[in-house]
C-alpha cells in the first residue's frame, strides 16, 4: 500500500474575497499534514493535495466541502514518495488561466463525455481530437490520434485552434489532465463559434481510473514531484524534471564540470551548454569558461 494519498479536484463557484479563507485553509492543512497546490480565485478553487493517509485526505476534502458549501468531484491516486514538500497557497485572478477573467463558467454539464462515450466518439473518423495541454505534457503521452497544438501555456490554446481552420460545425473533442482546462476552455471555444465541442469528464485521470487499458497511450504528466503517472495511476519510474527548463526528462546527463548528473530534457540536450551540465549554475559557469 502506498504511503501518500492524493486528490485532484476543482470547483467553479463565486468567492467574494478569496484572501479571507486563507487562514482557515492553512490551519486545517497543517492539522492534517496536507501538502500540495491550492489555488483560490473569485471564480472558485483548484487543488491537488496529498495526505499521509486516506482518512486524513477524506477529512481534508470534507473540510473544503463544508467550508465552502460545495460538492467536490475528486480524482484519486497514490504515491510511495511524498509528492509535495509543502502547501503552496495561491491567490489568483483565475483558477485556470485563460487571460479572460470575464468568462462565465459554472459546474454544469457542458458536452461532457464519460470514458465509454469518449472512446465511442474517438472511433468516429469525422471527430477532431485536440490535446489542450502543453507540448511537454503531450510528448509524454496522449490519446491516439490527438493533435498537439504545441502550446507553452493554456492561454495560447484558443488561437492555436483558430489557426487549424477546423469547420465550426465539426465535432471537436478536447481533454486535459483532470478536466479543469476543458471545463473552462469549452466555454471560450463556444464563444468563438465552435458549437460541437465535447470534453472528457474528469480528464485523463478519471479516464485511467475507469479504462487503464483504453485509448490513452503513454504516461500522464502531473504537476508535482511524481512527474507523471502510468495507466495504473502510480508514479512512472525513471522520470525527472529538467534541471534547466523544468520540463519532464527521461535521461540523466553527466556534468562536464564533474559535479554529478541531472535530468535534462531532449530540447535542452540539443544545446551544447545545457546538454552537458547538471544545473543552471553549472551551465552558467561552463558557458563563462568557453572561449568567446
C-alpha positions in Angstrom: 0.0 0.0 0.0 1.4 3.4 -1.0 2.1 5.8 1.8 0.7 9.1 0.4 -2.9 9.6 -0.9 -3.5 12.3 -3.5 -6.7 14.1 -4.6 -7.1 16.4 -7.6 -10.2 18.5 -7.7 -11.7 21.8 -8.7 -15.0 23.7 -8.5 -16.4 26.9 -10.1 -18.4 29.0 -7.6 -18.3 32.7 -6.7 -16.0 33.8 -3.9 -16.3 37.5 -2.9 -12.9 37.8 -1.1 -10.7 34.7 -1.6 -8.0 36.1 0.8 -10.4 35.8 3.8 -10.3 32.0 3.5 -6.5 31.6 3.6 -6.1 31.3 7.4 -8.7 28.7 7.8 -7.4 26.6 4.9 -3.8 26.8 6.1 -4.7 25.9 9.6 -6.7 22.8 8.6 -4.0 21.8 6.2 -1.4 22.0 8.9 -3.5 20.0 11.3 -4.0 17.1 8.8 -0.4 17.4 7.3 -1.8 18.3 3.9 0.7 19.4 1.3 0.2 20.4 -2.3 -1.0 23.2 -4.6 -4.1 25.2 -3.6 -5.4 27.9 -6.0 -8.2 30.2 -4.9 -9.8 32.9 -7.1 -13.1 34.8 -7.4 -14.3 32.0 -9.7 -13.6 29.1 -7.4 -10.8 26.7 -6.3 -8.4 24.3 -8.0 -6.2 22.0 -6.0 -4.1 18.9 -6.0 -3.1 17.8 -2.5 -1.6 14.9 -0.7 -2.1 13.4 2.8 -0.2 10.7 4.7 -3.3 8.6 5.0 -6.7 8.2 3.2 -8.7 9.2 6.4 -6.7 12.4 6.5 -7.3 13.1 2.9 -11.0 12.4 3.3 -11.2 14.7 6.3 -9.5 17.4 4.2 -12.0 17.1 1.3 -14.8 17.1 3.8 -13.5 20.3 5.4 -13.3 22.0 2.0 -16.8 21.0 1.1 -18.2 22.2 4.4 -16.2 25.4 4.5 -17.3 26.5 1.0 -20.7 24.7 1.0 -19.8 22.9 -2.3 -19.5 19.3 -3.6 -16.1 18.2 -4.9 -15.5 15.5 -7.5 -12.1 14.1 -6.8 -9.6 12.1 -8.9 -7.5 9.9 -6.6 -4.1 8.4 -6.9 -1.3 7.2 -4.6 2.5 7.5 -4.3 5.1 5.8 -2.1 7.0 9.1 -2.1 5.7 12.4 -0.8 4.7 14.3 -4.0 4.7 17.8 -2.4 7.2 19.4 0.0 4.7 22.0 1.4 1.3 23.6 0.8 1.6 26.2 -1.8 -1.5 28.5 -1.3 -2.0 30.9 -4.3 -4.5 33.7 -4.8 -5.0 34.3 -8.5 -7.4 36.1 -10.8 -8.4 32.7 -12.3 -8.2 29.1 -11.1 -7.2 28.1 -14.6 -5.6 30.9 -16.6 -7.1 31.8 -20.0 -6.4 35.6 -19.8 -10.2 36.3 -19.8 -11.4 36.9 -16.3 -14.9 37.8 -17.6 -15.5 34.3 -18.9 -18.6 32.9 -17.0 -18.1 29.2 -16.1 -20.1 27.1 -13.7 -20.2 23.4 -12.7 -23.0 22.4 -15.0 -22.5 19.6 -17.6 -21.5 21.1 -20.8 -21.0 18.5 -23.6 -19.2 16.2 -21.1 -18.4 12.6 -22.2 -17.7 9.8 -19.7 -14.8 7.5 -20.7 -17.0 5.0 -22.5 -18.7 7.7 -24.5 -15.3 9.3 -25.2 -14.0 6.1 -26.7 -17.1 5.7 -28.9 -16.7 9.2 -30.3 -12.9 8.7 -30.6 -13.6 5.9 -33.1 -15.6 8.3 -35.3 -13.3 9.3 -38.2 -15.1 12.7 -38.5 -14.1 13.7 -35.0 -11.1 16.0 -34.4 -9.3 15.3 -31.1 -7.2 18.1 -29.7 -4.9 17.9 -26.6 -5.4 21.2 -24.6 -2.3 20.6 -22.5 1.2 22.0 -23.1 3.6 20.4 -25.6 5.8 18.7 -23.0 2.7 17.0 -21.5 1.6 15.7 -24.9 5.1 14.3 -25.6 4.9 12.0 -22.5 1.5 10.6 -23.6 -1.8 11.4 -25.2 -4.9 9.8 -26.8 -4.4 8.1 -30.1 -4.9 10.5 -33.0 -4.8 13.6 -30.8 -3.4 16.8 -32.3 -0.6 18.6 -30.4 -1.2 22.4 -30.7 2.4 22.8 -29.3 1.5 25.4 -26.6 3.6 26.6 -23.8 0.6 27.8 -21.8 -3.1 27.2 -21.8 -3.9 30.8 -22.8 -2.3 30.1 -26.2 -4.7 27.2 -26.9 -7.6 29.1 -28.4 -5.7 30.9 -31.0 -3.9 27.7 -32.0 -7.3 26.1 -32.6 -8.3 29.1 -34.7 -5.2 28.6 -36.8 -6.2 25.0 -37.6 -9.1 26.2 -39.7 -11.4 23.5 -38.4 -15.0 24.0 -39.6 -17.2 25.5 -36.9 -19.7 22.6 -37.2 -17.1 19.8 -36.9 -17.1 17.5 -33.8 -14.1 18.6 -31.7 -13.0 16.5 -28.7 -10.8 18.1 -26.1 -9.2 16.7 -23.0 -6.7 17.6 -20.2 -5.3 16.1 -17.0 -8.1 16.5 -14.6 -10.9 18.3 -16.5 -10.4 22.0 -15.5 -8.8 23.3 -18.6 -11.5 21.7 -20.8 -14.3 22.8 -18.4 -13.3 26.4 -18.9 -11.9 26.1 -22.4 -15.1 24.7 -23.9 -16.9 27.9 -22.9 -14.3 30.0 -24.7 -14.5 27.8 -27.8 -18.3 28.0 -27.8 -18.0 31.8 -27.5 -15.8 31.7 -30.6 -18.4 29.8 -32.6 -17.4 26.2 -32.1 -20.7 24.6 -31.1 -19.9 20.9 -31.4 -17.1 20.7 -28.9 -17.0 17.8 -26.4 -14.9 17.3 -23.3 -13.7 14.3 -21.4 -15.3 14.4 -18.0 -12.7 14.2 -15.2 -9.8 14.3 -17.7 -7.1 11.7 -18.2 -7.0 10.9 -14.5 -10.7 9.8 -14.4 -10.3 8.0 -17.7 -7.4 6.0 -16.4 -9.4 5.1 -13.2 -12.0 3.5 -15.4 -10.1 2.4 -18.5 -6.4 1.8 -17.7 -6.1 -0.3 -20.9 -8.0 2.1 -23.0 -7.1 4.6 -25.8 -4.6 6.7 -23.8 -1.1 6.0 -24.9 2.0 6.7 -22.8 2.2 8.5 -19.4 0.2 11.4 -17.9 2.2 14.4 -16.7 1.3 15.7 -13.2 2.4 19.0 -11.6 4.3 17.6 -8.7 7.4 15.5 -7.8 5.9 12.3 -9.3 6.3 14.0 -12.7 4.0 11.5 -14.4 1.7 8.6 -13.7 1.1 5.5 -15.8 -2.1 3.7 -16.7 -2.2 2.3 -13.1 -2.1 5.9 -11.7 1.2 5.1 -10.0 4.3 7.3 -10.4 6.4 6.4 -13.5 10.0 5.4 -12.6 12.9 6.9 -14.4 11.4 10.4 -14.9 12.6 13.7 -13.6 12.2 17.4 -14.3 14.8 19.0 -16.5 17.3 21.0 -14.3 17.4 23.8 -16.9 13.8 24.3 -18.0 11.6 22.2 -15.7 10.0 20.1 -18.4 9.9 16.3 -18.0 13.0 14.4 -18.8 13.8 10.7 -19.1 17.6 10.9 -19.3 20.2 11.9 -16.7 23.2 13.7 -18.3 26.7 13.6 -16.7 28.0 17.1 -16.0 31.0 18.2 -18.0 32.3 20.0 -14.9 32.3 16.7 -12.9 29.6 17.9 -10.5 27.4 14.8 -10.9 24.5 14.3 -13.2 21.0 15.7 -13.7 17.8 15.1 -15.7 18.0 17.1 -19.0 15.1 17.1 -21.5 15.6 16.4 -25.2 15.2 20.0 -26.1 17.9 21.2 -23.7 20.2 18.3 -24.7 20.4 20.0 -28.2 22.1 23.0 -26.6 25.8 22.5 -26.2 26.0 24.1 -22.8 22.7 22.9 -21.2 23.1 19.5 -22.8 26.4 18.8 -20.9 25.7 20.3 -17.4 23.7 19.2 -14.4 22.3 22.5 -13.1 21.6 26.1 -14.2 24.6 27.2 -12.0 26.9 24.7 -13.8 25.5 25.8 -17.2 26.4 29.5 -16.4 29.9 28.6 -15.2 30.6 26.4 -18.1 29.4 29.0 -20.6 31.6 31.6 -19.0 34.6 29.3 -19.3 34.2 28.8 -23.0 36.2 30.9 -25.5 34.3 33.9 -26.8 
